[in-house]
Amino acid sequence: MLCDTIAMERVISVSKGIIIGASLGNCVHVAGAVHFLNLAEDEGYETVFLGPAVCVDTVLENVEKIKPDMVGLGYRLTPENGVVLVKELIEKSAKIKHKPTWIFGATAPVAERVRELDFFDAIFDGTDDIDDSITFLRTGKLPEKNDAEFFPTDLTERIFQKKPYPLLRHHFGLPVYDDTLKGITQIAESRVLDIISLGIDQNTQQYFFNRNERKPEMDGAGGVPVYDENGFRKLKEASMCGNYPLMRCYSGTADVMRLAKVLNETISNAWCAVPLCWYNELDGRGDRPVKVSMDEAQQLIAFHGRNGPYGPKGIPVELNEPHHWGLRDSHDTISVAMSYISAYNAKKLGVCDYISQYMFNIPNSLSFSMDLAKVLAQIELTESLAGSDFRIYRQTRAGLPYLSGDEAIAKGQLAASTALQMNVKPHIIHVVGYSEALHAATPEVIIESCKIVRGVVRGTLFGNAEANNDPNVIKRRNELINEANYLLDFIKTEYSDISDDPLADTNVLSDCIKRGILDAPHIVKTGEFRGTLQTRVKDGKCVAWDGAAGCVMDEKIRIGKLCGIDV
């Protein structure tokens, strides 16, 4: 059974009370009012539903009798008739003693006309979403234009403001700096995205402090070129509007500690994302040896954790590690084991708030059921480490290789993957723009992609199909937990004579990669990297494959063959 494992539950301060709901006048459409009252009950309010087609006098009689804190009225017919009813309500409500908060829900044309009457404290017009209603019930207000104080600047506070609705994050960085600057403002003003994940180009990641080494022909390759600290500050300033999205950026591939300090000081980096084993000679995103990059990654994790310079809470950290193995066609067992190793390192290095990313659809030929089983296994092992001093937040996303180059198909795939992700109750959804197979996402693509995801969240947040209980999913999840534990135990035993803590020892982990204990088919094999792993997708699962025998290998057999151990 999947449990909700935010290790620290927090009660958001709200004024609980009574809410009355009804459809006004001759309107019989009650779904909106009922759904709003259901949300209110979840937030601890008492609710009273008066029913459909309730006249103004009946509404006011109940207001005087019940004395509710809020009254929610709906009207979904013609604007002209709605205006007449609201004018009657305004006139007659002036004569009653009890003054509740008045809420109105309607179609956009009705809402537009009713806003002109300036009576209701909050108006919902159908373009809003569940998270808007939840936020209103918790705070008693909807944000006004440029209402910066309404939006938390801290990631965990933002999560708890919207929970159980997930935060949405999207990667953004265009090859031209000014286009990126304008796009950030456009995205912020759309209010559909909570976190702008700034995509900087490889030149910036590697040569930010050595501008003379930049390769001009590579400017803008993979993201936005940023040349100095002021460039980062301007990007952050561009986001200070709309819903004031948080901003974050991936770590560098050189001078990682210096760049981390720049990101924290210029864009208030919402959290640090760093791989443990990559951004080095393995993937060509830098020229650091594996062991050196691991040491620097651990320093970076500790810098942002509670042992760093930012006080007892520190800055949240994500180890965007497990999916790097899946993207390089490692079998599912290694992705599951690396989920645990990543979180284990973060906890040991003093991180308090840990973002655990689960990339679905890698490899892209996994079946949905086996993909879900893999993620459930990752979650179970990772969250076994959770505690009051190590809080874990789930972040899910679709895999880049999954999306088709046909944008119409890609939109369907984005929606389907999101529905699958909702089975694990994510705290953050990393939205992948539907255009990614063709080109970097523009502001228009990002906004539309976020709306697609919001549509899926709306339909699944309070009642998704229980795919987690599928017997085949449970069987595969348990199988992967056992296989990953075998691999983890082997590493601990194999290196017990040289390390007190092998899973957090960079000498051990780098040696595991060189020997092929941790391996991926895409790693170029040399005299130093000598793994032999082959994989195949069989029955919807990515498995270790014995090419000579033409069969699947479990971890005991794979490790035995690799290390010359009789099994």
HUVEN-V364167 format. One record per backbone hydrogen bond with DSSP energy under -0.5 kcal/mol. NH is the residue of the N-H (numbers start at 1). CO is the residue of the C=O. If there is no record, write none. Layout:
[[NH	CO] [NH	CO]]
This chain:
[[5	3] [7	5] [9	7] [12	10] [14	12] [16	14] [19	46] [20	70] [21	48] [22	72] [23	51] [24	74] [25	54] [27	24] [30	28] [34	30] [35	31] [36	32] [37	33] [38	34] [39	35] [40	36] [41	37] [42	38] [43	39] [44	41] [45	40] [46	17] [48	19] [50	21] [50	48] [51	21] [53	27] [54	23] [55	53] [59	55] [60	56] [61	57] [62	58] [63	59] [64	60] [65	61] [66	62] [67	62] [67	63] [69	18] [70	18] [71	101] [72	20] [73	71] [73	103] [74	22] [75	105] [82	78] [83	79] [84	80] [85	81] [86	82] [87	83] [88	84] [89	85] [90	86] [91	87] [92	88] [93	89] [94	90] [95	92] [96	93] [100	98] [101	69] [102	100] [103	71] [104	122] [105	73] [106	124] [107	75] [111	107] [112	108] [113	109] [114	110] [115	111] [116	112] [117	114] [118	115] [121	102] [122	102] [124	104] [132	129] [133	129] [134	130] [135	131] [136	132] [137	133] [138	134] [139	135] [140	136] [147	144] [148	146] [150	147] [151	148] [152	150] [158	154] [159	155] [160	156] [161	157] [162	158] [163	159] [165	162] [167	427] [169	429] [170	195] [171	431] [172	197] [177	175] [180	176] [181	177] [182	178] [183	179] [184	180] [185	181] [186	182] [187	183] [188	184] [189	185] [190	186] [190	187] [191	187] [191	188] [192	187] [194	168] [195	168] [196	246] [197	170] [197	195] [198	196] [198	248] [199	172] [200	198] [201	224] [202	221] [205	201] [206	202] [207	203] [208	204] [210	207] [213	210] [214	211] [216	214] [218	215] [219	216] [221	218] [222	220] [223	220] [224	199] [231	228] [232	228] [233	229] [234	230] [235	231] [236	232] [237	233] [238	234] [239	235] [239	236] [240	237] [241	239] [243	188] [244	241] [246	194] [248	196] [250	198] [251	273] [253	205] [254	205] [259	255] [260	256] [261	257] [262	258] [263	259] [264	260] [265	261] [266	262] [267	263] [269	263] [270	247] [272	316] [273	249] [274	318] [281	288] [283	280] [284	280] [285	280] [286	284] [293	289] [294	290] [295	291] [296	292] [297	293] [298	294] [299	295] [300	296] [301	297] [302	298] [303	299] [304	300] [305	301] [306	350] [308	305] [309	303] [311	308] [314	310] [315	304] [317	353] [318	272] [319	355] [320	318] [321	319] [322	319] [324	321] [325	321] [325	322] [326	322] [327	323] [328	324] [328	325] [329	326] [330	325] [332	542] [334	331] [335	331] [336	332] [337	333] [338	334] [339	335] [340	336] [341	337] [342	338] [343	339] [344	340] [345	341] [346	342] [347	343] [348	344] [349	345] [350	347] [351	346] [354	352] [354	391] [355	317] [356	354] [356	393] [357	355] [358	395] [359	357] [360	358] [360	397] [366	363] [367	540] [371	367] [372	368] [373	369] [374	370] [375	371] [376	372] [377	373] [378	374] [379	375] [380	376] [381	377] [382	378] [383	379] [384	381] [385	382] [386	383] [387	390] [390	387] [391	352] [392	5] [393	354] [395	356] [396	428] [397	358] [398	430] [402	399] [403	399] [403	400] [407	405] [410	406] [411	407] [412	408] [413	409] [414	410] [415	411] [416	412] [417	413] [418	414] [419	415] [420	416] [421	417] [422	418] [423	420] [424	421] [425	422] [427	394] [428	394] [429	167] [430	396] [430	428] [431	169] [431	429] [433	431] [436	433] [438	435] [439	435] [446	442] [447	443] [448	444] [449	445] [450	446] [451	447] [452	448] [453	449] [454	450] [455	451] [456	452] [457	453] [458	454] [459	455] [460	456] [460	457] [461	457] [463	460] [467	465] [469	466] [470	467] [474	470] [475	471] [476	472] [477	473] [478	474] [479	475] [480	476] [481	477] [482	478] [483	479] [484	480] [485	481] [486	482] [487	483] [488	484] [489	485] [490	486] [491	487] [492	488] [493	489] [494	490] [495	491] [496	493] [498	495] [499	495] [504	501] [505	502] [506	504] [509	505] [510	506] [511	507] [512	508] [513	509] [514	510] [515	511] [516	512] [517	512] [518	512] [519	517] [522	328] [523	520] [526	529] [530	514] [530	528] [536	543] [538	536] [538	541] [541	538] [543	536] [543	541] [544	553] [545	534] [546	551] [547	545] [550	546] [551	546] [553	544] [558	554] [559	555] [560	556] [561	557] [562	558] [563	559] [564	560] [565	560]]
